[in-house]
Amino acid sequence: MSDRGDERGGKPDEGTPEEWRTVPRFALLDPAGEEPGTVFPTLYVADELLIHPGEAHADALKNLQALAGSAGWSVASDDRDQPAESPRDAEGRAGAGRSRGVSTSVRIRLGVAADQERIAATPDAWAVLRQARRTEWGQRGISLNHVLTTDPFTANPFTANPFTANPFTANPFTANPFTANPFTANAGTVGIASYGAIGSGGRQPVTFVGPAPRRSHPDETPPIVAILDTGCGQHPWLTDAVIEPRLRTGEPIGIEPSSPTDPEREPSLGEPLDGLFDDAAGHGTFIAGIVRQECPDAMILPVRVADGHGVILENDLIGALGRLIAFMDDVVLEKERGGSQVRVLNLSFSFYHEVPGDTSTLSELRVLLDEIRARGCVVVCSAGNEATSRPTYPAAIPADDPGRQVSVGALNPSDRSVALFSNIGEWVEVYAPGVSVVSTVPVVFDGGLQAGTRDDAGGHCRQTLDLDDFRGGFGVWSGTSFAAPVAAGRIAAQLVAGADPDTAKATVVSDLHAEDLSRRE
């Protein structure tokens, strides 16, 4: 994304990788010369398009090759990230109606067409897609490979972005307890940026003195809450609640959880020598802890789709959702986990579509989410943190069954005001606590910063607060990322109490509306 996500547009951030581009704002014309809508900025992989065979024209790939060839580019199908198939029936065929996340990643490669004598320009998927959409065959089933980001505050491309990976944009030296601290209640910055300051909702360690969550319905079959995020780290609260995110074949549903780049085990991968945490390190663990607090009976399925900066490529997300459906449909796996089923899906990330509201241009993402909802699962999405009414996706994707979908914005701790950073609009269905939330952080997290003062005495180590020592296991953080799992956990609790998915969602939405004191009549 090149701007704050509003309607103004803007230039790409300095330091944005060359292979990631932003769409400029202009009017997209259809073949009849009519204007269906204005195109707004979005972030995408510059040399890839996604083709959904179930939606696209039969000749889409061939026509794309011809279209790109006129610009001196070559187009080839790339199956490096194709997901596993769903479980097969006795005859070896994929189960009827089971989507497998079958979108083809089409890479636009730098090359020279046979009839071209000049060197081709740098490949640009948007340039190809724009022309394709002006044809009859290019109207459906072809989309950009969007770049999504997780939604904790200051861990997104607009305030502290993964393209610069600059530890000095949001760190204790520029947003520190001395200029923005709880003792003087004096924020060193104003407006939205104040939420990133330590003591004002920014990520910091805290002490939790209450009891750990305990199951209240040990004889009931617990629901599974799937969390597609950065994975899940080590924490005592989660030891007996986490399900290994793998298919029966051993294949991971998302990114390999034991990878050396796991942001739940290695929190400083972006700039490994400075010891400062990546923007989204621990994000999935924090969400899991919120769900656990709201529904101690729930089991957690932590599917890793994001890196330490919270960046997700849409084709990776599509593949993970296809494998999640396979996991949900596997009867053998269901028996092994005592009948537990995935009943809630939490998605705390978002992107801005270039043509908001034009559902014909959406990728397979909508199809997969509809299939997940059709299996009795409620999908909960965060609204995003850019203080705009521009719809974010997947939160604003129209659903075949809206009764099993909810988009969630963030409230300040008093419940009397919406957080200034939270996105708003009619597409945001409900608001939940999302500022200065207390939850779990991996107990292995201890960053490179040191306490400001140390004075050992009496055989003890004595020092001031170490701002990135989370070995106590708990922290404070803000963002719509953490409002969404409040709703997801409460929906899971209603399911444990015996409600069906539609009733569970309706009850939680009604309760959250009643608790939201920000409304002005």
C-alpha positions, 0 to 999 in steps of 0.5 A: 500500500502506498498511502494511509489507505484513504481515497487520496492516493499517493506515492509508494513509500521509499524503500519499498521493494522493486518487486512490490508495486502500488496501483495508481488511482484512475478510472478503469473503463470497460469495453463499452466505454462505461466507468464501473468505478474508480481504481484506488491504491493497493499493494501487489506482487509486481510480476504475478497474477492469480487465475482461478480456473473455476471463474476465469475464461477457458482461454485466460492464460493463452490470452494473457500470454498474448497480451503480455507478449505485446509489451515484451513480457513472457507469461508462465504458470507457476505451481511452486505453491500449489496446495495439497488436495482434499481427502479423496473418496474410495474411488480416488476422486476429490470430494464433491464440492471441496475446494482445494485452493486451486488458483494458479499463480501466473508469473510475468517474467522479464523477457523479449517477445519473438517479434520484439527487438527492444528490451522489455520494460520491467514486468508489471502485473497491473498493466497486464490486468488493466488491459485484460479487464477491458476485454470480455475474457478478462472480466472474471477470475483474474486478479492481482496477487495482493500483499496483506499485512497483520493489524496490530498497531504500528505493525503495518505498512503505514506507520512502521512498515516492513519495507524499511524494516527500520528499528528507529521508526517505532522503538523505545528511543523515539517512543520511550517511557520518558517522553510518553509515559504513564506517570506524566500521562504526556504522549510524546506524539498526538493523534493516531501515532500516540497509540504506538508509544509505550505506556499508551498502548504500544507493545510492552511487558506487563505482569499478570497476577490472575489465574490461568484459564481453566476449562469449565466444560471438561466433558464437552467436545471443545470447538477449535478456533483456527488462527491464520497468523504468525503461528504460536509460540511457547507459553504455559497457557497454551501448552495443552490447547494447541493443535499441530497445524498439519494434514494427515499427510504431515504437510503443514496447513500454512508455512512450516511451523518449525521453520528457522524463520518462525517469528514466534521463536525468533523475534528479531529476523528483519534486522537480526544484529540489532536485537530489536523485535520485528513488528509482528513477532509474537502476534499469533501468540497474543491472539491465541491468548485472547481467545484462551481468556474469552473461551478457556475450553477452546482448542487453538489451531495456529496456522502460520501465513505471515512473516515477522513483519506481518506480511502475507501474500494472497496466493499463500493465504489461498493455499492455506485456506484450501488446506484448512478446508481439507483439514476440516473435511478429514474425518480421520483427523476429526476422530483423532481429536475427539470430534472437535471441529473448526468452528471459528476462524480468526483473520487479523490481517487485511488489504485494500482492493483496487476496485472496492465493491466490485466483487467480480474482481475478487480472487478465489479468497471469497469462494474459499471463505464461503466454503468455510462458512458453509461447514458451520464455521464463523469467520471473524475479521479485523477491520484495520488500523488506518482510521479510514472508512475505505473497506478492507478485505477480507473483512468487507468481502460479501458473504453467501452467509453473512450470519457467519461472518463478522468484521470487528473494529477497536474500542478504547479501554473505557468502551466509550470511544472507538480507537482513533486508529480503527477503521470505521464504516457500515462494513464494520459490524461491531467494535470490541476492546482493542487498545492496551489489551493484555495477553500472552507473549512467547516466554522466550522473547528477550530483545537486545535492549537493556534496562536503563539502570542496574544496581545489584544489592543484597544478592539480587539483580536490581534494575529498571524495567527492561522494555523488551524482556517478555520472559514473564509471558505477558504484554500489552498491545493495541490494534484491531488485530486484538479486537477480532479475537475478543469476538472470536473467543466469545463466539467459541464460548457460546458454541461451548454453551450449546448455541449453533453458529448463527445464534452464537455470532448473533448473541456476541454481536448483540452483547458487544453492541450493548457494551459499546458506549461510543455511539452518539444518537 
